[in-house]
């Protein structure tokens, strides 16, 4: 009788061609290099779960514990710390403290990677590019967690970031601050202290500034404003304008009517919470959990107590309402990497392209911040990405509990030209080959993304077929670019979407 290992290897060999063809992604050296720094907030926990399930699409260089004005650990020596106008000050705490909302033995990153290790066999069945658990565990470090905004000392986390910044790989290094940026600031400060007096410093600083791309979930400890931006002004800060998919704490309250389902207790239970070990770790309203026991700001897990009882116990109810048990809470940091996912939108190539997060572009002063997402959808001509983002996550949660490729759904595959040179006035065919690994029917829709230099409307003939036809407007000029995107959504459960972008360059 063959061993289970031998049977598994034989199965993998027989499936390899179809799986790799369908789930074809960027070559390893082309995948975005990403370092995550995260503080122990429940939305960081949820964002990390999604990130690990999409780790097929990244070169994960670091998973680092961080602090912020909302969470800091202390040094374990009784040293006190106080920064004016912080969260604790706003609730009447005026004396220096030894820590704030951070348990001494915090392990949420380790626990999520350990959970990943338990479901890794299943995940690998569905996509060949999942990194090994051992590799991910080797990338975990503790950063500058002691005090809010303190980057006076090197830490294992800052040293890892420094090594990546200084290595010979000059492809973009996306360093994400889901909490405060103090660990990132320390890495840059350490480099400055070591090299700023050397003759090659100007060239090195220029190289680093070109290589590092910061993705900040706000400046949660002021280290970006106090140090990084003033001393490293050429470093790119990536965040696009106006999140196109709302995964914040307020998402269930302000979602469009047709998108409310994706935050509902029923949808979240069916597609996320019921899916094994990761489902158990995913935080929702009324789940009975807290990141730190009796944390007065973390009332979500114990929301069933009701407003009066929560206030009686001293909780700070900073949300305008309590939501039903099982409702989506937040993945407030997921927007930092959504544009880097290999979904065919190529958002990692250029921040102006527009991916699942949005696009980096100028916004008229009269547009209010709350109206920016809607403005961009209208201005660019975007589809609603929310269903694709949420169903994509749902599929990967399903992969984690499914050991048979045939019993889960997988994205359609699209191939075709990425770029074409065209002439004004010429009729052009945009032809793609679309297939589905599971044999599902696929619905097609072409869009004009008005993110190129030519932003007038262009008619698309055959917009629901694999071969669209357009006429290049006669008023285009040499050097103009026009973007067209094919959206392919299968009819599996859950329905999955992939895209293909064609950039036309007028010659």
N, C-alpha and C positions, 0 to 999 in steps of 0.2 A: 504494500500500500504506500502510495506516495505521501511524503510528509506534507503538512499544511503549507510549509514555506515553499516547497517545490510546486505545489498546486497553485499557490498564489503567484509565484514567478511566471509560471506557464500562462496563467490568465492575463497577467500584465503584458506579456509578450504578444499575446493574441489581440489585446485591446489597444496596444501602444499606437498603432498607426491611426486608428480612428480618434482616440482621445487627443493625441498631439495635434492632429490636423484640425480638429474642431476647436480646441482650446489654445490654438497657436497664439503666442504672446510675443512680446519683444524678446530678442535674445538676451541672455543674462547680463551681458555687459551694457545693454541699452536700457535696462530697467532703472527707474529712478532710485538713487541712493537716499535712504531716509533714516534720520535719527529722531526718535520720539522722546521728548521729556514730558512727564505727566505728574501731576499731583493727585493725591487720593480723594478725588471728588467722584461722585457716582457717575457723572456723565463721562469722565475720563475712562472709568471702568467699562462703560458701554461702548465708547468709541474704540477702545482697545480690542474688544471682542470682534467688532466688525473689521478692524485693521488686520488682526491675525487671520481672519477668514479670507481676506484679500491679500495676504502676504505673498501669494503667487505672483503678484504684479510688481513687487518691490525688491530692492536689495536692502534688507533691513540691517543697518549698521549699528544701531543702538536702541535700547529700551531703558530709559533712565528715570529714576525717581527724582522728582523735583519738588520745590516748595512754591509758595505764592503768598500774597497777602492774606489768602483765605485758609491756607494750610502750611504750617511749618512745625518741624519736629523738635527743635531744641537740640542742644549738644549733649544732653544726658549728664551734665555736670552741675545743673542748677543755675546756669547762667541765664539772666533775664534779658528780655528784648521788648522794645516798644517803638512803634512808628506811628506818629500822629495821623489822624484821619483814615485809619484803617477800619476794617469790619468790627473789630472788638471795641474800638472807640465809639462807634456809632450806636452800640448797645450799652454804653455807660461804663465800660471797663477802662479805667484810666491808669492802672498800675502796671508796670512791666511784668511780663509773664515768662515762664520757662518754655512753653510750647502753645500751639493753637490748632485745635482740630486735627491732630496727627498722632496716631497711636505709635508707640515706640517700636513695635514689631510689625510695622506695615509691610504687607507682602502682596498687594493686589496685582502687581505686574507678574510676580512669580506664580501666583495662583492661576492667573489666566493662561500663562504659558504652560503650566503643568496640566491644565485642562486641555489645552491644545495637544499636548503629548498623548493624552488618553484617547483623543479622537483622530489622531494623525493618520492611522491606517485607513480609516474611512475617507478622509479628505484626499489622500493620495490616490485613491481609486478614481476620483473625479477630475483631478488635475495633476499633471506630472510635476508642476513647479513649486509645490509646497515645500518650504525649507524644513529641515529636520528639527525636531524639538531641541536636540542637543545644541544645534547652531543658535537657535533663538535664546536658549538659556545662557549661552556664552556671551550674549550681547547685553545682559542685564547689569546695570551698575546703579550705585547710589550717587546722586549728584549733590548739589549744594542745598540740602534740605534743612539745615540747622535753623536758619533765621530768614525771615521775610526780607528779600532784596539784598542779602549779604553775599557778596562774591569775592571776599577777601582771601579765601584759601582754595587751593587745588583740592579736588575730590576725584575719586575713581570715575565718576561720570564726566567731569570736565576734562579729565585726561583722555578719556576715550574720544570725546568730541575733538579735542586738540589733535590727536593722532590722525583722525579722519580728515580734518582740515588740512593738515600738513602732508598727507600722503601724496603719492605721485598721480593718482587718479584725478584728473581735472574736470571730469563731468560734474554737473550740478550736484551739490550736496544739500538736500532739503532737510534743514534742522527745524524741528517743530516744537514750539512751546505751548503745550496744552495748559500749563500752569504759568508760573513765572519764568522769566528768561535768565535767572541768575546763574544757572549752570552753564548756559551758553555764553553769558557775559564773562564768566570766569575763564572759560577756554580761550576766548579772544584776548582777555587781559593777560593771561599767562603767555600767550604768543607775543603780545606787545612787549611785555617785560623782558622776554628772552632775546628778541630779535630787533627791537627798535633802534638799538645803538649800532647795528651792523650796517656795512655799506650797501648790502642788497635789500635793505628794509623796504624802500619804496617799491621795488619790483615785487617783493614777496607780498606786501600789503595789497598791491593791485591784483595779484593772482588770487589771493584769498577772497578779496571783495567780489571778484568775478565768479568764483566757485561757489561760495556760500549763498544759499537762498533761505531766508527765514520765513517760516509760516507761524504767525503768532495768533493765539486765541486771546486777543487783547494783550495789553502790557500789564500783566497782573501783579507785578512787583516794581514797576517803574525802571527796571534795569535797562530796557531798550531805550527809554527816553533819557536816562541819566548817563549811560555809558555807550551802549552799542551804536546808536544812531549818531551821536556827536563825534565819536572817535572812529567809526567805521561807516561814514555816510554813503559810501558807494555800494555797500552790501544791499542786495535786493530784498525787499519785504514783499512777499508774494500776494498776500490775501486779495482775492478778487472783490469787486464791488457787488454788494447785494446777493446774499446766498440764495441760489435758485431752488434749493431743497432745504426746507426748514426742519432742522433736527434739534432745535434748542428747547429749553424748558417751556417756552411759551407756544411751541408748535401746535399742540392740540387745541389751543384756544383761538389761534388765528389762521388755521388752515382753511383753504377753500373748501366749500361744501363737498365737492367730489373727492377731496383728499383726506377728509376727516377719518375715513375708514382705516387709513394706514397708521393711525395713532390710537385706535379704539382698543378696548380690552379684548374684544373678540378676535380681531385680526392679529394682535400681538400674541395672544395665547395660541392661536392656530399655527402661526408661522415662525414664532420666535421662542416663546416661553416653553412650549411643549417639546422643543427639540433638544432633549438630552442635557448633557453637562453644561454646555454653554448657555442653553436656555435657562437653566437654574441660576446661573451667575448674572444674567441680564437683569438689571434693576428696573422695576416698574412701580407705579403707585400702589401703596398698600401691601407691599411684599413682606413686611415684617422685619426688614433689614435696615441697618445703618452702617455707614463706613466707619463711624466712631460712635460708640455707645453713648446715648443721651446727648448727642450733638444738637444744640438748640436750633441750628439752621437746617438740619437734615430731618425734616418731619415727614418726608415722602413715604418712607416705609411704614410709618405708624399713623398714617393719615386717617385711618378708620376710627381713631379716637374722636375725631370731630374737632371743629375750631375751638369750642369752649374748653374742652379738656386739654387740648394742646396748649392753649394760652395759659391755662391754670398750671401746667407743668413747666412753663417758661419758654416754650418754643417761639421762635420768631417766624411768623407766617408771611414770608416775603413774596409768595405767589398770591394773585388776587382771588383765587378760588381753589378749593380742594377737588381733585378729579376722582372719578370712580376707580375702584380697585382694579388693577391690571392694566391701566392706561399707560401708554408710553410716557416716560419722564423726559429723558434728554440724551442726546449724543452731541453735546455742545462743541466738541472738538473735531468731529468727523469731517467738517468742511475743509479742514486743513489739508486733507489728503484725497478728497473726492476727485479733484481734477487730475490727480496723478495715477488713477486707476486706468488700466489698459482696456478701455471699453470701445475704442475706435474713434473717439472724439479728439484724441491727440492733444488733450489739454496740457500735458506735460511739456509739449514742444514749445509752446508760446502762451503766456498768460492772457493774451488778447483773443485766443482762439475760441474760448468758452467751452468749458467742460461741465460736469455735473454740479460743481460748486457755482460757477458763473464765469465772468470775464473781467479782466483788468482793463478798464477804459474810463475815459473822462465822463463825468456825470454833470449835467447842467446844474447850476447853483440853485435853481428854483425847485428841483426835485427833492422832496423830503426823504430822509433816510429810510423811513418805513415803506416808501413807495419805490425804492430803487429796484427791488426784484421784478416788480411788474413793469417798470419802465424798461428794464433790460430785455425782458421777454418780448415786449412790443417792439423795441428798437432793433433787436437782433433777429427776431423771428423764430424764437425758440419753442420747441414743444415743452410740455410740462414734464420735467424729469422725475418728479416724485414717485410715480408708480415704478419706473425702471430701477431707481435707487433702492426702494424698499423691497421689491420683488427679487432683485439681485441678491440682497442680504438674506432674504428668506430662503433662496435656493442654496446658498452656502451653509446656512444653518441646517438645512435638510441633508446636505452632503455629510455633515459631521455625524449624523446618526444612520447613514445608509451605506452599507458595504457592497452594494451591487450597483454598478453603473447604470444598468437598465431601469432601475427603480427610482431614478431621480431625473430632474430636468437639467438641461445644459444650454448655454447660449447658442444662438445661431452663429454661423460663420459667414463672413463676407470677404471677398477678395476683389480687387480692382485697382485701377491707377490711383495713386495718392495725389499726384500733381500732373497738370497738363498745360502746355503752352498753346495759346489760342490767339486768334486775330479778331479784331472788331468786325462785327457784321456777319461772322461765320456761324453756321449752325453746328452744334457740338453734341455728341452723344456721350452720356455718362453711364457706362455699362459696368455692372458688378455681377459677380457670381455669388448667389446666396444659397446656403444649404443648412439643414438642421440635423444635428447628430442623433436626435431621438425620433426623427421622422415626423415631427410636428409641422403643420402648416405654418407659414410665416407671413405676417402682414407687413407690407412695405410702404414707406412714406418718405419722399424726398422733401428737404427743406432748404431754403436759402438762408444761411447764417450771415447776416450783414455785419461781419467783423473785418472784412477786407477793406481795401481802400475804396472800392466801388460799393456804395450802399443803397443804390436805388433798387426798386423791385424788378426782378427778372422773372418772366413767366417760365414755368416748368411744365413741359408736356410729358405725359407718361409718369406722373409724380407718384403713382402707386405701383410701379413696375420696377424690375431690376435694371431697366435701361431708360433713363430719363433723357430728354432732349431739350436743349435751350439754345437760344440765339444770343450771341454775345452782343450787347448793345453797341450801337454805332458811336456813342459818345464816350466809350471807354478809351483810355490813353495807354500808351506803352508803359508797362510797369504796374498797371492796376491789377489788383487781385480780387477774385470772387470766390466765395466759399459755398459749397453745396454738400449737404449731409444726408446720407441714406440711413433711415431708422428701420431696423428689422426686429419685429417682435413676434416670438413664436406663440403658439396656442397651448403650451404645456401648463403644468401646475407646479409652481407658480409661473406665469408668463415671463419670459426673459427677453431682454433687449440688447442688441449690439448695434453699433453705428459704423459708418464709413464716411470719412471726410475726403472730398476732392477739392483741391485748391487750384483754380484756374488763373494762370498768369498771362496777361495780355502782352504780346510782343509787337 
